[in-house]
Amino acid sequence: KINAKVTVLEQYDPTHTHGSSHGDGRIFRFAYPIPEYSELALKAKPGWAELQEKAGEALLVGQGGLDIGHQDSEHIVGTMKTLDSLGVPF
């Protein structure tokens, strides 16, 4: 919307089969222990909805998520605090 020029660098072509983020699937989540990441995802979601509407097809398909760890771990506690502070149900 701001007509910014963006360059995306990838080690492999877009449909590569290397690594956990290969092919055409990606994860979109709000669950981060770092609030700024969750805030960015929350701000981005309406833009994805608008793009999805224009594309006339599903671009984001919600499936839920599961973070597993010790209840006192920094990751789990931080993620819960972040989601709670932003009013994101979990």
Secondary structure, DSSP 8 states (H G I E B T S, - for coil): ----------SS-TT---SSS-TT--------SSHHHHHHHHHHHHHHHHHHHHHTS-S-----------TTSHHHHHHHHHHHHTT---
